[in-house]
Amino acid sequence: MLITREQILAVICDCVRRLGEEVGSDVLARPGEDTPLMGENSGVDSIALVSLIVEIESRLSEEFEMDLVLADDRAMSSARSPFRRVGILTDHVLELVRERSE
């Protein structure tokens, strides 16, 4: 199954939007590619980030029948976290999808 970047971005943005509603964050309630997921301006603490990752993994599994682990060793050891911004996370997921499809 071919999964596009736009489809991945839509799933991630929907999950971020839901998190924004839960935590009362205006930044997260209207997510885009530049929406921060880490740091002071993100409105996401470490527990919320873990919940977000689990939700994204679950939605990707439901919608695309593809089980991915987003917080794998490579992501966690990377000098630049793939969880910094929505767009960066989207690219990370797309890379995992492509690797899985090869």
PDB file as gemmi writes it, atoms N, CA and C in Angstrom:
CRYST1    1.000    1.000    1.000  90.00  90.00  90.00 P 1                      
ATOM      1  N   MET A   1       0.837  -1.182   0.000  1.00  0.00           N  
ATOM      2  CA  MET A   1       0.000   0.000   0.000  1.00  0.00           C  
ATOM      3  C   MET A   1       0.884   1.248   0.000  1.00  0.00           C  
ATOM      4  N   LEU A   2       0.640   2.148  -0.889  1.00  0.00           N  
ATOM      5  CA  LEU A   2       1.387   3.394  -0.961  1.00  0.00           C  
ATOM      6  C   LEU A   2       0.747   4.411  -0.019  1.00  0.00           C  
ATOM      7  N   ILE A   3       1.543   4.866   0.923  1.00  0.00           N  
ATOM      8  CA  ILE A   3       1.081   5.876   1.873  1.00  0.00           C  
ATOM      9  C   ILE A   3       1.828   7.165   1.559  1.00  0.00           C  
ATOM     10  N   THR A   4       1.079   8.231   1.362  1.00  0.00           N  
ATOM     11  CA  THR A   4       1.705   9.499   0.992  1.00  0.00           C  
ATOM     12  C   THR A   4       2.074  10.322   2.230  1.00  0.00           C  
ATOM     13  N   ARG A   5       2.948  11.269   2.014  1.00  0.00           N  
ATOM     14  CA  ARG A   5       3.341  12.180   3.085  1.00  0.00           C  
ATOM     15  C   ARG A   5       2.122  12.959   3.578  1.00  0.00           C  
ATOM     16  N   GLU A   6       1.246  13.336   2.664  1.00  0.00           N  
ATOM     17  CA  GLU A   6       0.055  14.101   3.034  1.00  0.00           C  
ATOM     18  C   GLU A   6      -0.863  13.284   3.956  1.00  0.00           C  
ATOM     19  N   GLN A   7      -0.976  11.976   3.680  1.00  0.00           N  
ATOM     20  CA  GLN A   7      -1.793  11.119   4.535  1.00  0.00           C  
ATOM     21  C   GLN A   7      -1.191  11.012   5.933  1.00  0.00           C  
ATOM     22  N   ILE A   8       0.119  10.870   5.995  1.00  0.00           N  
ATOM     23  CA  ILE A   8       0.799  10.788   7.291  1.00  0.00           C  
ATOM     24  C   ILE A   8       0.634  12.100   8.045  1.00  0.00           C  
ATOM     25  N   LEU A   9       0.842  13.215   7.351  1.00  0.00           N  
ATOM     26  CA  LEU A   9       0.694  14.531   7.975  1.00  0.00           C  
ATOM     27  C   LEU A   9      -0.718  14.725   8.517  1.00  0.00           C  
ATOM     28  N   ALA A  10      -1.722  14.279   7.786  1.00  0.00           N  
ATOM     29  CA  ALA A  10      -3.115  14.418   8.232  1.00  0.00           C  
ATOM     30  C   ALA A  10      -3.350  13.645   9.527  1.00  0.00           C  
ATOM     31  N   VAL A  11      -2.804  12.435   9.619  1.00  0.00           N  
ATOM     32  CA  VAL A  11      -2.961  11.628  10.839  1.00  0.00           C  
ATOM     33  C   VAL A  11      -2.268  12.318  12.008  1.00  0.00           C  
ATOM     34  N   ILE A  12      -1.028  12.755  11.792  1.00  0.00           N  
ATOM     35  CA  ILE A  12      -0.275  13.396  12.864  1.00  0.00           C  
ATOM     36  C   ILE A  12      -0.971  14.683  13.316  1.00  0.00           C  
ATOM     37  N   CYS A  13      -1.404  15.499  12.378  1.00  0.00           N  
ATOM     38  CA  CYS A  13      -2.082  16.749  12.740  1.00  0.00           C  
ATOM     39  C   CYS A  13      -3.369  16.486  13.509  1.00  0.00           C  
ATOM     40  N   ASP A  14      -4.107  15.464  13.127  1.00  0.00           N  
ATOM     41  CA  ASP A  14      -5.336  15.141  13.844  1.00  0.00           C  
ATOM     42  C   ASP A  14      -5.021  14.717  15.276  1.00  0.00           C  
ATOM     43  N   CYS A  15      -3.986  13.914  15.456  1.00  0.00           N  
ATOM     44  CA  CYS A  15      -3.595  13.484  16.800  1.00  0.00           C  
ATOM     45  C   CYS A  15      -3.106  14.662  17.628  1.00  0.00           C  
ATOM     46  N   VAL A  16      -2.329  15.553  17.028  1.00  0.00           N  
ATOM     47  CA  VAL A  16      -1.842  16.740  17.732  1.00  0.00           C  
ATOM     48  C   VAL A  16      -3.014  17.652  18.099  1.00  0.00           C  
ATOM     49  N   ARG A  17      -3.950  17.813  17.183  1.00  0.00           N  
ATOM     50  CA  ARG A  17      -5.135  18.643  17.443  1.00  0.00           C  
ATOM     51  C   ARG A  17      -5.903  18.105  18.656  1.00  0.00           C  
ATOM     52  N   ARG A  18      -6.088  16.802  18.699  1.00  0.00           N  
ATOM     53  CA  ARG A  18      -6.797  16.196  19.834  1.00  0.00           C  
ATOM     54  C   ARG A  18      -6.051  16.434  21.144  1.00  0.00           C  
ATOM     55  N   LEU A  19      -4.722  16.287  21.089  1.00  0.00           N  
ATOM     56  CA  LEU A  19      -3.920  16.544  22.278  1.00  0.00           C  
ATOM     57  C   LEU A  19      -4.067  18.005  22.693  1.00  0.00           C  
ATOM     58  N   GLY A  20      -4.044  18.907  21.731  1.00  0.00           N  
ATOM     59  CA  GLY A  20      -4.207  20.330  22.023  1.00  0.00           C  
ATOM     60  C   GLY A  20      -5.518  20.627  22.722  1.00  0.00           C  
ATOM     61  N   GLU A  21      -6.570  19.958  22.296  1.00  0.00           N  
ATOM     62  CA  GLU A  21      -7.877  20.129  22.944  1.00  0.00           C  
ATOM     63  C   GLU A  21      -7.836  19.608  24.375  1.00  0.00           C  
ATOM     64  N   GLU A  22      -7.166  18.465  24.566  1.00  0.00           N  
ATOM     65  CA  GLU A  22      -7.077  17.868  25.909  1.00  0.00           C  
ATOM     66  C   GLU A  22      -6.310  18.741  26.880  1.00  0.00           C  
ATOM     67  N   VAL A  23      -5.197  19.300  26.425  1.00  0.00           N  
ATOM     68  CA  VAL A  23      -4.339  20.080  27.323  1.00  0.00           C  
ATOM     69  C   VAL A  23      -4.636  21.576  27.288  1.00  0.00           C  
ATOM     70  N   GLY A  24      -5.569  21.991  26.431  1.00  0.00           N  
ATOM     71  CA  GLY A  24      -5.949  23.394  26.349  1.00  0.00           C  
ATOM     72  C   GLY A  24      -4.879  24.276  25.724  1.00  0.00           C  
ATOM     73  N   SER A  25      -4.210  23.758  24.701  1.00  0.00           N  
ATOM     74  CA  SER A  25      -3.155  24.515  24.037  1.00  0.00           C  
ATOM     75  C   SER A  25      -3.620  25.034  22.686  1.00  0.00           C  
ATOM     76  N   ASP A  26      -3.610  26.357  22.529  1.00  0.00           N  
ATOM     77  CA  ASP A  26      -3.985  26.958  21.250  1.00  0.00           C  
ATOM     78  C   ASP A  26      -2.991  26.593  20.154  1.00  0.00           C  
ATOM     79  N   VAL A  27      -1.716  26.486  20.495  1.00  0.00           N  
ATOM     80  CA  VAL A  27      -0.673  26.138  19.521  1.00  0.00           C  
ATOM     81  C   VAL A  27      -0.954  24.761  18.927  1.00  0.00           C  
ATOM     82  N   LEU A  28      -1.287  23.810  19.787  1.00  0.00           N  
ATOM     83  CA  LEU A  28      -1.531  22.441  19.333  1.00  0.00           C  
ATOM     84  C   LEU A  28      -2.903  22.274  18.699  1.00  0.00           C  
ATOM     85  N   ALA A  29      -3.831  23.129  19.049  1.00  0.00           N  
ATOM     86  CA  ALA A  29      -5.195  23.001  18.528  1.00  0.00           C  
ATOM     87  C   ALA A  29      -5.278  23.312  17.033  1.00  0.00           C  
ATOM     88  N   ARG A  30      -4.270  24.028  16.516  1.00  0.00           N  
ATOM     89  CA  ARG A  30      -4.216  24.360  15.084  1.00  0.00           C  
ATOM     90  C   ARG A  30      -2.852  23.953  14.534  1.00  0.00           C  
ATOM     91  N   PRO A  31      -2.573  22.650  14.477  1.00  0.00           N  
ATOM     92  CA  PRO A  31      -1.227  22.209  14.101  1.00  0.00           C  
ATOM     93  C   PRO A  31      -0.940  22.360  12.612  1.00  0.00           C  
ATOM     94  N   GLY A  32       0.327  22.584  12.343  1.00  0.00           N  
ATOM     95  CA  GLY A  32       0.845  22.627  10.982  1.00  0.00           C  
ATOM     96  C   GLY A  32       2.246  22.056  11.001  1.00  0.00           C  
ATOM     97  N   GLU A  33       2.910  22.087   9.886  1.00  0.00           N  
ATOM     98  CA  GLU A  33       4.249  21.493   9.784  1.00  0.00           C  
ATOM     99  C   GLU A  33       5.243  22.077  10.786  1.00  0.00           C  
ATOM    100  N   ASP A  34       5.102  23.354  11.115  1.00  0.00           N  
ATOM    101  CA  ASP A  34       6.048  24.012  12.013  1.00  0.00           C  
ATOM    102  C   ASP A  34       5.648  23.958  13.483  1.00  0.00           C  
ATOM    103  N   THR A  35       4.557  23.288  13.804  1.00  0.00           N  
ATOM    104  CA  THR A  35       4.099  23.205  15.189  1.00  0.00           C  
ATOM    105  C   THR A  35       5.125  22.445  16.028  1.00  0.00           C  
ATOM    106  N   PRO A  36       5.624  23.069  17.107  1.00  0.00           N  
ATOM    107  CA  PRO A  36       6.610  22.396  17.958  1.00  0.00           C  
ATOM    108  C   PRO A  36       5.969  21.318  18.824  1.00  0.00           C  
ATOM    109  N   LEU A  37       6.694  20.211  18.972  1.00  0.00           N  
ATOM    110  CA  LEU A  37       6.229  19.115  19.819  1.00  0.00           C  
ATOM    111  C   LEU A  37       7.112  18.943  21.042  1.00  0.00           C  
ATOM    112  N   MET A  38       8.232  19.658  21.062  1.00  0.00           N  
ATOM    113  CA  MET A  38       9.157  19.615  22.193  1.00  0.00           C  
ATOM    114  C   MET A  38       9.599  21.035  22.516  1.00  0.00           C  
ATOM    115  N   GLY A  39       9.971  21.238  23.759  1.00  0.00           N  
ATOM    116  CA  GLY A  39      10.489  22.535  24.165  1.00  0.00           C  
ATOM    117  C   GLY A  39       9.446  23.381  24.864  1.00  0.00           C  
ATOM    118  N   GLU A  40       9.897  24.535  25.330  1.00  0.00           N  
ATOM    119  CA  GLU A  40       9.051  25.437  26.107  1.00  0.00           C  
ATOM    120  C   GLU A  40       7.799  25.886  25.376  1.00  0.00           C  
ATOM    121  N   ASN A  41       7.916  26.155  24.101  1.00  0.00           N  
ATOM    122  CA  ASN A  41       6.795  26.708  23.344  1.00  0.00           C  
ATOM    123  C   ASN A  41       5.826  25.659  22.813  1.00  0.00           C  
ATOM    124  N   SER A  42       6.081  24.405  23.106  1.00  0.00           N  
ATOM    125  CA  SER A  42       5.255  23.355  22.517  1.00  0.00           C  
ATOM    126  C   SER A  42       3.954  23.109  23.266  1.00  0.00           C  
ATOM    127  N   GLY A  43       3.962  23.275  24.559  1.00  0.00           N  
ATOM    128  CA  GLY A  43       2.785  22.918  25.347  1.00  0.00           C  
ATOM    129  C   GLY A  43       2.686  21.423  25.573  1.00  0.00           C  
ATOM    130  N   VAL A  44       3.761  20.685  25.225  1.00  0.00           N  
ATOM    131  CA  VAL A  44       3.779  19.227  25.358  1.00  0.00           C  
ATOM    132  C   VAL A  44       4.838  18.845  26.380  1.00  0.00           C  
ATOM    133  N   ASP A  45       4.410  18.187  27.463  1.00  0.00           N  
ATOM    134  CA  ASP A  45       5.401  17.673  28.403  1.00  0.00           C  
ATOM    135  C   ASP A  45       5.764  16.247  27.990  1.00  0.00           C  
ATOM    136  N   SER A  46       6.676  15.627  28.711  1.00  0.00           N  
ATOM    137  CA  SER A  46       7.175  14.315  28.301  1.00  0.00           C  
ATOM    138  C   SER A  46       6.080  13.248  28.312  1.00  0.00           C  
ATOM    139  N   ILE A  47       5.178  13.307  29.250  1.00  0.00           N  
ATOM    140  CA  ILE A  47       4.092  12.325  29.316  1.00  0.00           C  
ATOM    141  C   ILE A  47       3.137  12.524  28.144  1.00  0.00           C  
ATOM    142  N   ALA A  48       2.824  13.763  27.835  1.00  0.00           N  
ATOM    143  CA  ALA A  48       1.945  14.042  26.693  1.00  0.00           C  
ATOM    144  C   ALA A  48       2.605  13.618  25.388  1.00  0.00           C  
ATOM    145  N   LEU A  49       3.923  13.794  25.276  1.00  0.00           N  
ATOM    146  CA  LEU A  49       4.632  13.384  24.066  1.00  0.00           C  
ATOM    147  C   LEU A  49       4.558  11.873  23.887  1.00  0.00           C  
ATOM    148  N   VAL A  50       4.740  11.133  24.966  1.00  0.00           N  
ATOM    149  CA  VAL A  50       4.630   9.670  24.894  1.00  0.00           C  
ATOM    150  C   VAL A  50       3.213   9.270  24.478  1.00  0.00           C  
ATOM    151  N   SER A  51       2.221   9.908  25.055  1.00  0.00           N  
ATOM    152  CA  SER A  51       0.828   9.616  24.688  1.00  0.00           C  
ATOM    153  C   SER A  51       0.566   9.925  23.224  1.00  0.00           C  
ATOM    154  N   LEU A  52       1.120  11.040  22.753  1.00  0.00           N  
ATOM    155  CA  LEU A  52       0.962  11.426  21.351  1.00  0.00           C  
ATOM    156  C   LEU A  52       1.594  10.386  20.432  1.00  0.00           C  
ATOM    157  N   ILE A  53       2.784   9.937  20.759  1.00  0.00           N  
ATOM    158  CA  ILE A  53       3.468   8.933  19.942  1.00  0.00           C  
ATOM    159  C   ILE A  53       2.654   7.651  19.878  1.00  0.00           C  
ATOM    160  N   VAL A  54       2.142   7.216  21.009  1.00  0.00           N  
ATOM    161  CA  VAL A  54       1.321   5.998  21.051  1.00  0.00           C  
ATOM    162  C   VAL A  54       0.060   6.183  20.214  1.00  0.00           C  
ATOM    163  N   GLU A  55      -0.570   7.344  20.309  1.00  0.00           N  
ATOM    164  CA  GLU A  55      -1.783   7.615  19.533  1.00  0.00           C  
ATOM    165  C   GLU A  55      -1.493   7.607  18.035  1.00  0.00           C  
ATOM    166  N   ILE A  56      -0.390   8.222  17.637  1.00  0.00           N  
ATOM    167  CA  ILE A  56      -0.024   8.236  16.220  1.00  0.00           C  
ATOM    168  C   ILE A  56       0.246   6.820  15.727  1.00  0.00           C  
ATOM    169  N   GLU A  57       0.998   6.037  16.493  1.00  0.00           N  
ATOM    170  CA  GLU A  57       1.262   4.644  16.117  1.00  0.00           C  
ATOM    171  C   GLU A  57      -0.036   3.860  15.954  1.00  0.00           C  
ATOM    172  N   SER A  58      -0.954   4.059  16.876  1.00  0.00           N  
ATOM    173  CA  SER A  58      -2.244   3.366  16.837  1.00  0.00           C  
ATOM    174  C   SER A  58      -3.055   3.755  15.606  1.00  0.00           C  
ATOM    175  N   ARG A  59      -3.118   5.043  15.327  1.00  0.00           N  
ATOM    176  CA  ARG A  59      -3.875   5.523  14.157  1.00  0.00           C  
ATOM    177  C   ARG A  59      -3.262   5.032  12.849  1.00  0.00           C  
ATOM    178  N   LEU A  60      -1.940   5.036  12.754  1.00  0.00           N  
ATOM    179  CA  LEU A  60      -1.279   4.529  11.550  1.00  0.00           C  
ATOM    180  C   LEU A  60      -1.592   3.050  11.359  1.00  0.00           C  
ATOM    181  N   SER A  61      -1.621   2.313  12.440  1.00  0.00           N  
ATOM    182  CA  SER A  61      -1.951   0.900  12.377  1.00  0.00           C  
ATOM    183  C   SER A  61      -3.391   0.694  11.918  1.00  0.00           C  
ATOM    184  N   GLU A  62      -4.312   1.459  12.483  1.00  0.00           N  
ATOM    185  CA  GLU A  62      -5.729   1.346  12.122  1.00  0.00           C  
ATOM    186  C   GLU A  62      -5.987   1.737  10.671  1.00  0.00           C  
ATOM    187  N   GLU A  63      -5.449   2.865  10.263  1.00  0.00           N  
ATOM    188  CA  GLU A  63      -5.765   3.410   8.944  1.00  0.00           C  
ATOM    189  C   GLU A  63      -4.992   2.771   7.805  1.00  0.00           C  
ATOM    190  N   PHE A  64      -3.756   2.346   8.085  1.00  0.00           N  
ATOM    191  CA  PHE A  64      -2.909   1.856   7.003  1.00  0.00           C  
ATOM    192  C   PHE A  64      -2.435   0.416   7.201  1.00  0.00           C  
ATOM    193  N   GLU A  65      -2.909  -0.198   8.291  1.00  0.00           N  
ATOM    194  CA  GLU A  65      -2.534  -1.576   8.600  1.00  0.00           C  
ATOM    195  C   GLU A  65      -1.023  -1.758   8.575  1.00  0.00           C  
ATOM    196  N   MET A  66      -0.345  -0.812   9.211  1.00  0.00           N  
ATOM    197  CA  MET A  66       1.106  -0.860   9.283  1.00  0.00           C  
ATOM    198  C   MET A  66       1.518  -0.548  10.721  1.00  0.00           C  
ATOM    199  N   ASP A  67       2.162  -1.515  11.340  1.00  0.00           N  
ATOM    200  CA  ASP A  67       2.617  -1.327  12.707  1.00  0.00           C  
ATOM    201  C   ASP A  67       4.034  -0.766  12.692  1.00  0.00           C  
ATOM    202  N   LEU A  68       4.167   0.443  13.190  1.00  0.00           N  
ATOM    203  CA  LEU A  68       5.458   1.115  13.250  1.00  0.00           C  
ATOM    204  C   LEU A  68       5.771   1.475  14.693  1.00  0.00           C  
ATOM    205  N   VAL A  69       7.049   1.469  15.019  1.00  0.00           N  
ATOM    206  CA  VAL A  69       7.517   1.946  16.315  1.00  0.00           C  
ATOM    207  C   VAL A  69       8.247   3.253  16.046  1.00  0.00           C  
ATOM    208  N   LEU A  70       7.635   4.353  16.444  1.00  0.00           N  
ATOM    209  CA  LEU A  70       8.196   5.662  16.138  1.00  0.00           C  
ATOM    210  C   LEU A  70       9.364   6.030  17.038  1.00  0.00           C  
ATOM    211  N   ALA A  71       9.323   5.594  18.278  1.00  0.00           N  
ATOM    212  CA  ALA A  71      10.386   5.914  19.230  1.00  0.00           C  
ATOM    213  C   ALA A  71      11.351   4.740  19.325  1.00  0.00           C  
ATOM    214  N   ASP A  72      11.934   4.371  18.200  1.00  0.00           N  
ATOM    215  CA  ASP A  72      12.896   3.260  18.183  1.00  0.00           C  
ATOM    216  C   ASP A  72      14.277   3.748  18.607  1.00  0.00           C  
ATOM    217  N   ASP A  73      15.234   2.825  18.669  1.00  0.00           N  
ATOM    218  CA  ASP A  73      16.590   3.178  19.098  1.00  0.00           C  
ATOM    219  C   ASP A  73      17.197   4.284  18.250  1.00  0.00           C  
ATOM    220  N   ARG A  74      16.971   4.211  16.958  1.00  0.00           N  
ATOM    221  CA  ARG A  74      17.529   5.216  16.056  1.00  0.00           C  
ATOM    222  C   ARG A  74      16.968   6.603  16.368  1.00  0.00           C  
ATOM    223  N   ALA A  75      15.666   6.690  16.584  1.00  0.00           N  
ATOM    224  CA  ALA A  75      15.049   7.988  16.885  1.00  0.00           C  
ATOM    225  C   ALA A  75      15.526   8.520  18.232  1.00  0.00           C  
ATOM    226  N   MET A  76      15.648   7.643  19.196  1.00  0.00           N  
ATOM    227  CA  MET A  76      16.018   8.080  20.538  1.00  0.00           C  
ATOM    228  C   MET A  76      17.498   8.451  20.639  1.00  0.00           C  
ATOM    229  N   SER A  77      18.330   7.891  19.781  1.00  0.00           N  
ATOM    230  CA  SER A  77      19.761   8.184  19.837  1.00  0.00           C  
ATOM    231  C   SER A  77      20.175   9.269  18.846  1.00  0.00           C  
ATOM    232  N   SER A  78      19.247   9.721  18.052  1.00  0.00           N  
ATOM    233  CA  SER A  78      19.549  10.743  17.056  1.00  0.00           C  
ATOM    234  C   SER A  78      19.960  12.046  17.731  1.00  0.00           C  
ATOM    235  N   ALA A  79      20.950  12.704  17.150  1.00  0.00           N  
ATOM    236  CA  ALA A  79      21.403  13.985  17.691  1.00  0.00           C  
ATOM    237  C   ALA A  79      20.297  15.038  17.591  1.00  0.00           C  
ATOM    238  N   ARG A  80      19.454  14.908  16.577  1.00  0.00           N  
ATOM    239  CA  ARG A  80      18.328  15.832  16.393  1.00  0.00           C  
ATOM    240  C   ARG A  80      17.041  15.010  16.396  1.00  0.00           C  
ATOM    241  N   SER A  81      16.279  15.157  17.436  1.00  0.00           N  
ATOM    242  CA  SER A  81      15.078  14.354  17.628  1.00  0.00           C  
ATOM    243  C   SER A  81      14.062  14.524  16.500  1.00  0.00           C  
ATOM    244  N   PRO A  82      13.484  13.419  16.031  1.00  0.00           N  
ATOM    245  CA  PRO A  82      12.424  13.516  15.024  1.00  0.00           C  
ATOM    246  C   PRO A  82      11.104  14.015  15.612  1.00  0.00           C  
ATOM    247  N   PHE A  83      11.078  14.252  16.910  1.00  0.00           N  
ATOM    248  CA  PHE A  83       9.851  14.693  17.573  1.00  0.00           C  
ATOM    249  C   PHE A  83       9.843  16.199  17.845  1.00  0.00           C  
ATOM    250  N   ARG A  84      10.752  16.948  17.209  1.00  0.00           N  
ATOM    251  CA  ARG A  84      10.849  18.388  17.454  1.00  0.00           C  
ATOM    252  C   ARG A  84       9.640  19.149  16.916  1.00  0.00           C  
ATOM    253  N   ARG A  85       9.227  18.831  15.705  1.00  0.00           N  
ATOM    254  CA  ARG A  85       8.126  19.543  15.041  1.00  0.00           C  
ATOM    255  C   ARG A  85       7.282  18.554  14.242  1.00  0.00           C  
ATOM    256  N   VAL A  86       6.072  18.940  13.944  1.00  0.00           N  
ATOM    257  CA  VAL A  86       5.139  18.088  13.199  1.00  0.00           C  
ATOM    258  C   VAL A  86       5.726  17.667  11.847  1.00  0.00           C  
ATOM    259  N   GLY A  87       6.287  18.595  11.095  1.00  0.00           N  
ATOM    260  CA  GLY A  87       6.838  18.283   9.777  1.00  0.00           C  
ATOM    261  C   GLY A  87       8.002  17.315   9.847  1.00  0.00           C  
ATOM    262  N   ILE A  88       8.863  17.491  10.851  1.00  0.00           N  
ATOM    263  CA  ILE A  88      10.007  16.602  11.024  1.00  0.00           C  
ATOM    264  C   ILE A  88       9.522  15.208  11.392  1.00  0.00           C  
ATOM    265  N   LEU A  89       8.521  15.116  12.252  1.00  0.00           N  
ATOM    266  CA  LEU A  89       7.948  13.825  12.613  1.00  0.00           C  
ATOM    267  C   LEU A  89       7.304  13.160  11.400  1.00  0.00           C  
ATOM    268  N   THR A  90       6.639  13.942  10.587  1.00  0.00           N  
ATOM    269  CA  THR A  90       6.022  13.417   9.360  1.00  0.00           C  
ATOM    270  C   THR A  90       7.092  12.799   8.460  1.00  0.00           C  
ATOM    271  N   ASP A  91       8.198  13.482   8.287  1.00  0.00           N  
ATOM    272  CA  ASP A  91       9.284  12.957   7.459  1.00  0.00           C  
ATOM    273  C   ASP A  91       9.872  11.678   8.064  1.00  0.00           C  
ATOM    274  N   HIS A  92       9.983  11.639   9.380  1.00  0.00           N  
ATOM    275  CA  HIS A  92      10.487  10.445  10.067  1.00  0.00           C  
ATOM    276  C   HIS A  92       9.560   9.250   9.817  1.00  0.00           C  
ATOM    277  N   VAL A  93       8.272   9.472   9.969  1.00  0.00           N  
ATOM    278  CA  VAL A  93       7.304   8.390   9.738  1.00  0.00           C  
ATOM    279  C   VAL A  93       7.354   7.940   8.280  1.00  0.00           C  
ATOM    280  N   LEU A  94       7.434   8.878   7.358  1.00  0.00           N  
ATOM    281  CA  LEU A  94       7.512   8.531   5.943  1.00  0.00           C  
ATOM    282  C   LEU A  94       8.750   7.674   5.668  1.00  0.00           C  
ATOM    283  N   GLU A  95       9.864   8.014   6.270  1.00  0.00           N  
ATOM    284  CA  GLU A  95      11.081   7.220   6.107  1.00  0.00           C  
ATOM    285  C   GLU A  95      10.879   5.797   6.630  1.00  0.00           C  
ATOM    286  N   LEU A  96      10.240   5.660   7.797  1.00  0.00           N  
ATOM    287  CA  LEU A  96       9.968   4.330   8.343  1.00  0.00           C  
ATOM    288  C   LEU A  96       9.045   3.527   7.433  1.00  0.00           C  
ATOM    289  N   VAL A  97       8.035   4.188   6.881  1.00  0.00           N  
ATOM    290  CA  VAL A  97       7.101   3.529   5.963  1.00  0.00           C  
ATOM    291  C   VAL A  97       7.846   3.034   4.726  1.00  0.00           C  
ATOM    292  N   ARG A  98       8.688   3.873   4.180  1.00  0.00           N  
ATOM    293  CA  ARG A  98       9.449   3.489   2.975  1.00  0.00           C  
ATOM    294  C   ARG A  98      10.392   2.324   3.261  1.00  0.00           C  
ATOM    295  N   GLU A  99      11.052   2.347   4.409  1.00  0.00           N  
ATOM    296  CA  GLU A  99      11.936   1.238   4.782  1.00  0.00           C  
ATOM    297  C   GLU A  99      11.143  -0.054   4.917  1.00  0.00           C  
ATOM    298  N   ARG A 100       9.975   0.047   5.457  1.00  0.00           N  
ATOM    299  CA  ARG A 100       9.114  -1.125   5.670  1.00  0.00           C  
ATOM    300  C   ARG A 100       8.638  -1.696   4.349  1.00  0.00           C  
ATOM    301  N   SER A 101       8.453  -0.827   3.358  1.00  0.00           N  
ATOM    302  CA  SER A 101       7.930  -1.244   2.070  1.00  0.00           C  
ATOM    303  C   SER A 101       8.989  -1.870   1.159  1.00  0.00           C  
ATOM    304  N   GLU A 102      10.248  -1.668   1.488  1.00  0.00           N  
ATOM    305  CA  GLU A 102      11.319  -2.182   0.612  1.00  0.00           C  
ATOM    306  C   GLU A 102      11.465  -3.682   0.722  1.00  0.00           C  
TER     307      GLU A 102                                                      
END                                                                             
